[in-house]
Amino acid sequence: MPAAASRFTLDTRAALALQALVLVVVVAMAELAPRPGLAALYLPVLPHARPAALDWALAHGAAISGSGPLGGLILTNPPAGFGARAFRDGALALAIPALLCQPPKAPSHG
């Protein structure tokens, strides 16, 4: 195989791999982004993360409902834009699937 054809194949594979990586990151961000009305985990990543996003969320209707399993706080009803604000402040805001937020069903008597 000529060197030019081999290089083209390598460049093409690298470009496809990069595109696949970008797709995976975008899909993950979309799935993990907090949604208004659902629970979210606020997790500071940087040692001195500013709590401005957390303060903003609380001022816009969010409520703290407990501490997270990895540290951080669990919020209910985070406002739109909370994930981006948290990221700018050095923290992650991750959606908590509704399945994990459901209260246990009471046993039925009967």
Sequence and secondary structure as in RCSB ss.txt:
>XXXX:A:sequence
MPAAASRFTLDTRAALALQALVLVVVVAMAELAPRPGLAALYLPVLPHARPAALDWALAHGAAISGSGPLGGLIL
TNPPAGFGARAFRDGALALAIPALLCQPPKAPSHG
>XXXX:A:secstr
  HHHHHHHHHHHHHHHHHHHHHHHHHHHHHHS  TTS EEEEE STT  THHHHHHHHTT EEEEE TTSSEEE
ES  TTHHHHHHHTTEEEEE  HHHHS        
